[in-house]
C-alpha cells in the first residue's frame, strides 16, 4: 500500500509510483470522485476538450447561438 501525508496547508505529494501509474505530472488536473460516504476515487483528468470534437458526428441541422438562447428563454418562460 502506498501512503502520503497531508501537510498543514492540506497538500499531499503523490508518490512517484502512483504518478507514473496514473500518467500524471506537474500541472495536470485530477478529480476526487465520491464513490461512497468517506470513500473517494482519485482520477486524472487527462482528456483534452479538443478530443471530444466529432464524438457524435455532424449535426443534422446547425443552430446559431442566438437561436439556442431564444429556445432557452422560451422554455424558461413556459415553466413559470
Secondary structure in CASP SS format (residue, H / E / C, confidence):
PFRMAT SS
TARGET T0000
AUTHOR 0000-0000-0000
METHOD secondary structure of the structure
MODEL  1
X C 1.00
X C 1.00
X C 1.00
X C 1.00
X C 1.00
X C 1.00
X C 1.00
X C 1.00
X C 1.00
X C 1.00
X C 1.00
X C 1.00
X C 1.00
X C 1.00
X C 1.00
X H 1.00
X H 1.00
X H 1.00
X H 1.00
X H 1.00
X H 1.00
X H 1.00
X C 1.00
X C 1.00
X C 1.00
X C 1.00
X C 1.00
X C 1.00
X E 1.00
X E 1.00
X E 1.00
X E 1.00
X E 1.00
X E 1.00
X E 1.00
X E 1.00
X C 1.00
X C 1.00
X E 1.00
X E 1.00
X E 1.00
X E 1.00
X E 1.00
X E 1.00
X E 1.00
X C 1.00
X C 1.00
X C 1.00
X H 1.00
X H 1.00
X H 1.00
X H 1.00
X C 1.00
X C 1.00
X C 1.00
X C 1.00
X C 1.00
X C 1.00
X C 1.00
X C 1.00
X C 1.00
X C 1.00
X C 1.00
X C 1.00
X H 1.00
X H 1.00
X H 1.00
X H 1.00
X H 1.00
X H 1.00
X H 1.00
X H 1.00
X H 1.00
X H 1.00
X H 1.00
X H 1.00
X H 1.00
X H 1.00
X C 1.00
X C 1.00
END
